[in-house]
Amino acid sequence: MTSKFLNYELFALTPVELKQRQSHGNVNYMDLDYVNNPIPQMPRSDFFKHGDIAVTKNNRFSYVPAHTHSFIELNYMYAGTCTQYINGEKVTLHQHNLILMDKDIVQQIESTGSNDILINILLKNDSTMNQLFDYIAVSTNEITQFLYNASHINTLHNNFILFDLTHQEAAINLVESLIIKGLTKSRQRNKSMGLLLSTLILELSQSIEQEYINFSDNTDDNLLPIIQYINQNFASVTLRDVSAKFSYNTNYLGNKLKEATGKTFKELVDRRRISAAQNLMIKTNCTLADICDIIGYQNTSSLFRLFKKYLKTTPSEYKRKVSGPLKQ
């Protein structure tokens, strides 16, 4: 019964999917402003109208441009496969894979087809986390530490963990029961969804794919505003400027960022720039010169090198792939 209900609900075409299948492009149904904010934050108000835990389906037949969230998200691959870029790192999800993502990461999803069903499970705020801790207070593992880290404001949020549930029948049943509860939108569903989610978290500790843990228990309060400053000013920021603004030695700050994030200062800026450039190509009619100006490059050759380094393609080839010829 569960499989039949889920198959019926999840493979049914949504209005957005119908438009995307017909247009072969992405429908900006949230009216996000990609020109003034090339990597927009998803609006919380669109998701949590029925409770603190939301379940949605990723709309098929298109890519999902780079974006961020102010909430914790789990993606569950119910059927098929999909490729995502999490903070610029390529992650491919197969059936029964689940990825747990912290707030503020940059997420992109490549185009999915008719057989690729990706489910989003969203956790609204810190009070949701506190309720989960009430259920799972007796357990301490990578996942509970992840959630504890995510629930604190003065913490660097750049973490994700990937799970393979293929041989974890109990975990599969829990996540799919959680999806059913979320889809029914019953007024009494919130407590049962919290119980299901807390039980799922306990089960997940057996299913961590060690090579895909990207989790830093970082509680250096001083780094958070620095990361936020870099993300907001990626078009013009330099390590020297950031060091001066926050009163750090340049070499010390560079090493501190590398230790906390696993990336150099330049890599952090590069990944922000390439995500912004991709979104501008996908969602706007900006010329190549306009895009360079917006993301902080003085010439197109810098953008060319950026795309070749991280995407193994050129800006023009990327633009043709996702929507059509790029104006120079």
Buried (B, 14 or more C-beta within 10 A) or exposed (E): EEEEBBEEBBBEBEEBBEBBBEEEBBBBEEEBEBBEEBBBEBEBEEBBEBBBBBBBBBBBBBBBBBBBBEBBBBBBBBBBBBBBBBBBBEBEBEBBBBBBBBBBBBBBBBBBEEEBBBBBBBBBBBEBBEBBBEBBEEEEBBBBEBBBBBBEEEBBBBBBBBBBBEEBEEBBBBBBBBBBBBBEEEEEBBEEBBBBBBBBBBBBBEBBBEEBBBBBEBEBEEBBEBBEBBBEBBBEBEBEEBBEEEEBEBEEBBEBBBEBBBBBBEBBBBBBBBBBBBBBBBBBEBBBBBBBEBBBBEEBEBBBEBBEEBBEBBBBBBBBEBBEEBEE
